[in-house]
Amino acid sequence: MLRHADKLPDGGTLVVVSHGGTIRTTIGRLLGLEAHHWEGLGGLSNCSWSVLGEGARGWRLLEHNAGTLPEPVLGDDD
């Protein structure tokens, strides 16, 4: 997965689809968590997703087990 993420343009998005256990393991490894802490991430419900972002100090978990898209914010110019 990281080799694909490294090829993304700035601001690009990589979508990875897998089973919940595999996703939890991958997230735990990306965050640098020890294996016994991966369980603390909790399960991933069917059709739900997690969002990670790469920051100055490495990967960050921005959302976990999300199931709905955010509502658009309409401004005066819309």
KAHUQUI-V410513 format. One record per residue. N is the residue number from 1. RES is the residue in three letters. PHI is phi in whole degrees, 0 to 359 (NA if undefined). BURIAL is # if it has 16 or more other C-alpha atoms within 10 Angstrom, else .. D_FIRST is the distance of its C-alpha to the first C-alpha in Angstrom with 1 decimal. Layout:
BEGIN
n:N res:RES phi:PHI burial:BURIAL d_first:D_FIRST
n:N res:RES phi:PHI burial:BURIAL d_first:D_FIRST
END
This chain:
BEGIN
n:1 res:MET phi:NA burial:. d_first:0.0
n:2 res:LEU phi:297 burial:. d_first:3.8
n:3 res:ARG phi:295 burial:. d_first:5.5
n:4 res:HIS phi:284 burial:. d_first:5.3
n:5 res:ALA phi:296 burial:. d_first:6.3
n:6 res:ASP phi:294 burial:. d_first:8.8
n:7 res:LYS phi:270 burial:. d_first:10.3
n:8 res:LEU phi:289 burial:. d_first:11.3
n:9 res:PRO phi:289 burial:. d_first:15.0
n:10 res:ASP phi:307 burial:. d_first:16.5
n:11 res:GLY phi:79 burial:. d_first:16.5
n:12 res:GLY phi:288 burial:. d_first:13.9
n:13 res:THR phi:233 burial:. d_first:12.1
n:14 res:LEU phi:243 burial:. d_first:8.7
n:15 res:VAL phi:254 burial:. d_first:9.6
n:16 res:VAL phi:240 burial:. d_first:7.9
n:17 res:VAL phi:247 burial:. d_first:10.9
n:18 res:SER phi:197 burial:. d_first:11.7
n:19 res:HIS phi:278 burial:. d_first:14.6
n:20 res:GLY phi:304 burial:# d_first:15.7
n:21 res:GLY phi:296 burial:. d_first:15.6
n:22 res:THR phi:293 burial:. d_first:12.1
n:23 res:ILE phi:297 burial:# d_first:11.2
n:24 res:ARG phi:298 burial:# d_first:13.8
n:25 res:THR phi:298 burial:# d_first:12.6
n:26 res:THR phi:296 burial:. d_first:9.1
n:27 res:ILE phi:299 burial:# d_first:11.1
n:28 res:GLY phi:302 burial:# d_first:13.6
n:29 res:ARG phi:291 burial:. d_first:11.7
n:30 res:LEU phi:298 burial:# d_first:10.2
n:31 res:LEU phi:279 burial:. d_first:13.9
n:32 res:GLY phi:76 burial:. d_first:15.3
n:33 res:LEU phi:280 burial:. d_first:17.4
n:34 res:GLU phi:289 burial:. d_first:19.3
n:35 res:ALA phi:306 burial:. d_first:18.8
n:36 res:HIS phi:289 burial:. d_first:22.2
n:37 res:HIS phi:263 burial:. d_first:21.2
n:38 res:TRP phi:300 burial:# d_first:18.3
n:39 res:GLU phi:299 burial:. d_first:21.1
n:40 res:GLY phi:295 burial:. d_first:22.2
n:41 res:LEU phi:290 burial:. d_first:19.4
n:42 res:GLY phi:79 burial:. d_first:21.2
n:43 res:GLY phi:286 burial:. d_first:20.3
n:44 res:LEU phi:247 burial:# d_first:18.7
n:45 res:SER phi:292 burial:. d_first:21.4
n:46 res:ASN phi:304 burial:. d_first:21.2
n:47 res:CYS phi:63 burial:. d_first:20.0
n:48 res:SER phi:250 burial:. d_first:19.0
n:49 res:TRP phi:215 burial:# d_first:15.9
n:50 res:SER phi:235 burial:# d_first:14.7
n:51 res:VAL phi:236 burial:. d_first:14.1
n:52 res:LEU phi:242 burial:. d_first:12.5
n:53 res:GLY phi:227 burial:. d_first:13.6
n:54 res:GLU phi:264 burial:. d_first:13.4
n:55 res:GLY phi:251 burial:. d_first:17.0
n:56 res:ALA phi:298 burial:. d_first:19.2
n:57 res:ARG phi:253 burial:. d_first:18.7
n:58 res:GLY phi:116 burial:. d_first:14.9
n:59 res:TRP phi:284 burial:. d_first:13.0
n:60 res:ARG phi:231 burial:. d_first:15.5
n:61 res:LEU phi:272 burial:. d_first:15.8
n:62 res:LEU phi:268 burial:. d_first:17.8
n:63 res:GLU phi:214 burial:. d_first:18.4
n:64 res:HIS phi:218 burial:# d_first:18.1
n:65 res:ASN phi:62 burial:# d_first:19.5
n:66 res:ALA phi:286 burial:. d_first:20.6
n:67 res:GLY phi:225 burial:. d_first:22.5
n:68 res:THR phi:226 burial:. d_first:24.4
n:69 res:LEU phi:281 burial:. d_first:23.8
n:70 res:PRO phi:295 burial:. d_first:25.8
n:71 res:GLU phi:287 burial:. d_first:29.2
n:72 res:PRO phi:294 burial:. d_first:29.7
n:73 res:VAL phi:263 burial:. d_first:32.1
n:74 res:LEU phi:263 burial:. d_first:35.0
n:75 res:GLY phi:257 burial:. d_first:37.0
n:76 res:ASP phi:296 burial:. d_first:40.4
n:77 res:ASP phi:271 burial:. d_first:39.2
n:78 res:ASP phi:268 burial:. d_first:37.5
END
